[in-house]
Amino acid sequence: MNIKNVVVAGGGVLGSQIAFQSAFCGFNVTIWLRSEGSIGRTKPKLERLRDIYLNTLEQMKTDKSAYCRGFSDKEDLTIDEIDELKECTIKAYDGIKLTTSYEDAAADADLVIEAIAEDPEQKISFYQELAKHLPEKTILVTNSSTMLPSSFAKYTGRPEKYLALHFANSIWSNNTAEIMGHSETQQEYYDEVVKFAEDINMVPLKLKKEQPGYILNSMLVPFLSAAEALLANDVADHETIDKTWILATGAPIGPFRILDIVGLTTAYNIVIMNPEAGDKNTTPGKIAALLKEKIDEGKTGINAGEGFYKYT
Amino acid sequence: MNIKNVVVAGGGVLGSQIAFQSAFCGFNVTIWLRSEGSIGRTKPKLERLRDIYLNTLEQMKTDKSAYCRGFSDKEDLTIDEIDELKECTIKAYDGIKLTTSYEDAAADADLVIEAIAEDPEQKISFYQELAKHLPEKTILVTNSSTMLPSSFAKYTGRPEKYLALHFANSIWSNNTAEIMGHSETQQEYYDEVVKFAEDINMVPLKLKKEQPGYILNSMLVPFLSAAEALLANDVADHETIDKTWILATGAPIGPFRILDIVGLTTAYNIVIMNPEAGDKNTTPGKIAALLKEKIDEGKTGINAGEGFYKYT
């Protein structure tokens, strides 16, 4: 099969980025949304993405450090090539269709990318309704960060053509896509999704089997938890912990700057999943208390201007 | 107090480096060794260090990337300044005394740095014998990676002047020093050790309380274990796992290259401390089996020319 028509379900932060990037790379893109209200909220996101792409591309003409890997494999683009990419941006913006109709969205879809809320009930009802309208050929992927494809496969009507394609935020610069099947996913559809990821300038990161947290979060969560534990148990301050990691591993930033980027609310939601977090004498309890205090002060991370560090 | 006379106990990889770096920075250094045989094994290590320092410094005259943080705070040294450091290197090499005598070593020691084998019995008998000879003033630190100062304080005769000062390998370039007291360590001696670390061009990383693994290994061990688990459970190959970490965090290398640097034997010794490692159906058991297979093939890491990756 040759993927041409892509449907993105959901117009949130990631949904709008996935749709925009796919359109930018020449795919016919439709965003399916639950309501007219969602359409109203998605349009300004697409406008903002268009402006980010256009401005960044323009900047690349004079400043090579502005280069984003999602725009092109080639780091050193000519002015003409950059102008072509600006045209692709305008075409992408003009070409994306928005619909609330399952029929319209599903009609000739080669690939549906589900990027709706992380709520199992919403996902199940979406899959069940979608299944009524999808043609036989359609591959269906989920961008879910926290749920496993095996939990939903049976609701899709096409378990063999269902898998996970998981993006990072700001996909035009953080261009990774973790690709993960479940036990019934057929290799040929997995391979199609790998190819699609490459075609939209992502670096495909292939998982051979299901893994909660994929590859990245399987490492990031224990790493960040260990750093949080050192702070919560008052072993060292956050600057010292970051400095230790940076000096020892050559990393550009340490765990507390990563936490500011991830967001303290996300970190808090992860730690409170631990049953021990209810007891303030345990390490998870101390971590939860420490994060909650910062969240209550509005210091939720880089997007709020302050987390563990201040950002101006 | 003003530290001038430094005794390093042990002439192993780290002991010889600590002694050399301290002498390079102008301290009077004596290496205490258990036997004449140890003296014979330590001398070539000091010669090798002298040559590394001299060659690297010479290289810095034409190649700024050769700069090592342990040589000087200043990155951009003049030829004259480099030549001065080369003189310090020769003076260091010529000035280091080696002895097997507790009396000679202890006589006027301001600071004793214990860097003998990671064997509690050897450490205890060393501390007990040393205590008979040390003057009141002497501060005593351990470079132990895996043991806590509180385990040994009572054998030192000076628990208030005893703490940990933990170095990284290749201290002239990896110039971090984790500093960790136990509950009875007095602040003034802790502060003296911090100052000493700075005086030998280390970045002091201050721990406020005892922590097994200090700061670095408290984060590195769970991080590397998580990466090993992904490989051992066949979720992804090691290149994909490294690529994921590098792309997502901007780190220069991923966990499997770090493991090659740490050495697979060390990684194996850590995982087999887990009681589950005996059962091949558990994740620690699978990790142990995977590491053992590589170790048996001689692929123990970068020093062997091959670990997870090949090095030429």
Interface residues (C-beta under 8 A of the other chain):
Chain A: A168 N174 N175 T176 E178 V203 L205 K206 L207 K208 K209 Q211 I215 L216 S218 M219 L220 V221 P222 F223 S225 A226 A227 A229 L230 N233 D234 V235 A236 D237 T240 I241 K243 T244 W245 L247 A248 T249 G250 A251 P252 I253 P255 I258
Chain B: A168 N174 N175 T176 E178 V203 L205 K206 L207 K208 K209 Q211 I215 L216 S218 M219 L220 V221 P222 F223 S225 A226 A227 A229 L230 N233 D234 V235 A236 D237 T240 I241 K243 T244 W245 L247 A248 T249 G250 A251 P252 I253 P255 I258
